[in-house]
Amino acid sequence: MTSDLLEPAQSEAEREAVIKLVREFAQDRVAPRVKDYDAAESLPSDLLEEMAELGFFGGVVPTEWGGLGLDHLTFTRIIEEVSRVDHCLGVLMSMPSALVGSGLLKFGTTEQKQRWLVPLAEGRLFGGAGVTEPRSGSDVAGTQTRYARTDGGGFVLNGAKAWITNLDRASFFVTFATKDPALGRSGLSAFIVPADTPGVIKSPVHNKLGFRPLCSGDLTFDDVHLGPDAMLGPEGEGFAVAMTSVEQGRLSVASRAVGLAQSCLDASVQYARDRIVFGQPISDFQMVQQKIANMAVSVQAARLLTEQCALAMQRGERARVEASMAKMYASDAAQAAAADAVQIHGAYGVSEDYGVARAYRDAKVFQIVEGANDIHRVLIARNVLGTTREPRR
Ligand SMILES: Cc1cc2nc3c(=O)[nH]c(=O)nc-3n(C[C@H](O)[C@H](O)[C@H](O)COP(=O)(O)OP(=O)(O)OC[C@H]3O[C@@H](n4cnc5c(N)ncnc54)[C@H](O)[C@@H]3O)c2cc1C
């Protein structure tokens, strides 16, 4: 299956130029500040404004909808680059292409794209995606948030979402509700909810283990009245919208995890060369070398799985299993790399000054978000065993 939504791939020279721009920005503008804004639990607005001016939020969104029209391979590389310094900026850079924007691109009307996707891709506003609920994280079909039609042809939403990111910045949320929980996935529909609609209540969680600069928390809908234009995609197709969003989202989680793992490898190599113990650099010790070798192999394997997923998406294919493999493997690799990096740094690994402590805290969260890794193992196993329940769309 091919998609008319895809733009031609970048030439290698164009790809390298974009990657270089993002790398230099991350090193020059982000690296000096990340420790402080991680501690403050808030992304600096001026940094996001600079990124918007450079077009960093455009990603794979086609140029006609305000994006950069990058191919998926270039996209994954720039998300990796920024994530070598701070993957939380990678979250915001990927949202227009993935968790928030991909459903709008595939299922939105022209008016919905003009109103929400174009400013999102241009970095003029931010969005959020409300999938997880207090009692249904992994089980999207178990959504309890309900919608009903109103007399004027609009909708009213009631329910609660949990752990929703961008509560502080989002101007709108793409979210999901059912007309009857007993209908399972066929009862689900997707909605666009402006964040300032009466009845939208936001309650951030503070002092998280990782992902601290991102504002995540509860999003409650208390009699939220929406117009007829709020439904995204056909009624009853919410599950398909959600899967479009999470598959693109998993590619970006994998890219961010590769960037984080690479940063752990880079920091470990430098530290192991510099740190003298028993009169020699610790890089001379075979057990340190073993950790570095394992990191180098797993980072490269994770990158290759991620790029395989990107290339499948670029061909317009449904990449459900590729996305699960990339997300699961890359986040496990990041967690292992971060643990080894802290070990190589000894006591200094515990200090926030070296960056690997932050990587260690963040890496654990990667194994949970956008589908806990156990869920991905189940999906992959079902595919291999030929017992997949979901039809390929
Ligand atoms: C920092 C952060 C940001 C987030 N941002 C967002 C966001 O923007 N939007 C959003 O919608 N969500 C967001 N989430 C939620 C995240 O996607 C969910 O936490 C994740 O999908 C797991 O759901 P859960 O926490 O409800 O785990 P549960 O579904 O309760 O699962 C708990 C554990 O049980 C195990 N398990 C569950 N089911 C199975 C099974 N079938 N087989 C084997 N093992 C199983 C797994 O080990 C899993 O980790 C965020 C979470 C965090 C921590």
The ligand as an ORCA input file, in Angstrom:
! r2SCAN-3c Opt
* xyz 0 1
  C       5.944     10.642     31.882
  C       4.764     10.008     31.212
  C       4.150     10.657     30.160
  C       3.022     10.093     29.550
  N       2.389     10.801     28.553
  C       1.227     10.298     28.040
  C       0.482     11.057     27.068
  O       0.880     12.152     26.651
  N      -0.690     10.545     26.619
  C      -1.164      9.337     27.037
  O      -2.234      8.955     26.600
  N      -0.471      8.592     27.944
  C       0.698      9.042     28.461
  N       1.396      8.314     29.388
  C       0.850      7.024     29.839
  C       1.584      5.814     29.270
  O       1.411      5.716     27.885
  C       1.046      4.594     30.039
  O       1.558      4.697     31.349
  C       1.436      3.286     29.412
  O       0.736      3.062     28.216
  C       1.158      2.104     30.361
  O      -0.125      2.152     30.858
  P      -0.389      2.030     32.445
  O       0.561      2.928     33.132
  O      -1.832      2.220     32.696
  O       0.023      0.541     32.756
  P      -0.961     -0.719     32.949
  O      -1.787     -0.898     31.724
  O      -1.650     -0.593     34.256
  O       0.098     -1.897     33.035
  C       0.966     -2.030     34.177
  C       1.973     -3.099     33.854
  O       1.301     -4.348     33.742
  C       1.892     -5.131     32.723
  N       0.846     -5.519     31.751
  C      -0.339     -4.896     31.502
  N      -1.041     -5.537     30.568
  C      -0.291     -6.631     30.203
  C      -0.461     -7.691     29.269
  N      -1.549     -7.795     28.495
  N       0.525     -8.607     29.168
  C       1.654     -8.517     29.919
  N       1.874     -7.533     30.814
  C       0.915     -6.600     30.956
  C       3.027     -4.304     32.102
  O       4.249     -4.664     32.702
  C       2.692     -2.889     32.503
  O       3.860     -2.098     32.646
  C       2.534      8.833     29.988
  C       3.182      8.176     31.045
  C       4.280      8.744     31.651
  C       4.941      7.997     32.780
*
